[in-house]
Structure formats: structure tokens, C-alpha cells
Amino acid sequence: GVAGAIEVVVGELITIGLGTRFAAFIGSGEMAVAYFMAHAPSALLPVQNMGQAAVLFCFGFLYMAARGGGVWSVDGSMGK
């Protein structure tokens, strides 16, 4: 339940570009928790435990958290 709510809110914020860095950081943490709780106990590597999507989303969100929303986002249009 809580993970679904986080995913919906984070997805919407990243889509419109509002609070992109914070939202992507929260999304990355959620994907890391999802990987370690659901996939890592069965095997070490993502290829072995079917956790590729969780790992890719985790690193994708980390990239967005580092780069920000860009010039076309709501954050970019509001200025620094």
C-alpha cells in the first residue's frame, strides 16, 4: 500500500518536473528497498534473482536526482 502511494506521487512529480531531485531520490531509495527485500534474498546478482528492473530504476532515479529536471521542467521554468 505505502509503496504504491510513493510510486504514484514520485511518478507524477518526476513527470511534470516538480521537485525532481527530491522525488527521484525517494524513488531510488524505494527501488533499493524493493530490491533488497524482494529479490536479494533469493540470489546475489540481479540476473539470477530477476531484479534487473528494480536495479535499473534505482540507478535511473539516482541519475535524475543528480541532474535535476532540466530546462523543460516546472523547476527549470521557475528558475533557481
C-alpha positions in Angstrom: 0.0 0.0 0.0 2.6 2.5 1.0 4.9 1.6 -1.8 2.1 2.1 -4.4 1.4 5.6 -3.0 5.1 6.5 -3.1 5.3 5.3 -6.7 2.3 7.3 -7.8 3.4 10.5 -6.2 7.0 10.2 -7.3 6.0 9.3 -10.8 3.7 12.3 -11.1 6.3 14.7 -9.7 9.1 13.4 -12.0 6.7 13.5 -15.0 5.9 17.2 -14.5 9.3 18.1 -13.2 8.3 19.5 -9.8 10.8 18.7 -7.0 12.5 16.3 -9.4 15.7 15.9 -7.3 13.9 15.1 -4.1 11.3 12.8 -5.8 13.9 10.9 -7.7 16.0 10.4 -4.5 12.9 9.0 -2.7 12.1 6.8 -5.7 15.7 5.5 -5.8 15.5 4.6 -2.1 12.2 2.8 -2.7 13.7 0.8 -5.5 16.7 -0.2 -3.4 14.5 -1.3 -0.6 12.3 -3.3 -3.1 15.4 -5.0 -4.5 16.9 -5.9 -1.1 13.6 -7.1 0.4 12.1 -9.0 -2.6 15.0 -10.0 -4.8 18.3 -10.2 -3.0 17.4 -13.0 -0.5 17.0 -15.5 -3.3 20.3 -14.8 -5.1 23.1 -12.3 -5.2 23.1 -10.9 -8.8 20.1 -9.2 -10.4 20.3 -11.6 -13.4 19.9 -14.6 -11.1 17.0 -13.2 -9.0 15.0 -11.3 -11.6 15.7 -7.9 -10.0 17.0 -6.1 -13.2 14.1 -3.7 -13.3 14.5 -2.6 -9.7 18.2 -2.1 -10.1 17.8 -0.1 -13.4 15.1 2.1 -11.9 17.2 2.7 -8.8 20.2 3.9 -10.8 17.9 5.8 -13.2 16.3 7.7 -10.3 19.8 8.4 -8.8 20.8 9.9 -12.2 17.7 12.1 -12.2 18.4 13.1 -8.6 21.9 14.2 -9.5 21.0 16.0 -12.8 17.6 17.5 -11.9 14.6 18.1 -14.1 16.2 20.2 -16.8 15.1 23.3 -18.6 11.7 21.9 -19.7 10.6 21.0 -16.1 8.5 23.1 -13.8 11.6 23.5 -11.6 13.5 24.8 -14.6 10.8 27.3 -15.6 10.6 28.7 -12.1 14.3 29.5 -12.0 16.9 28.8 -9.4 
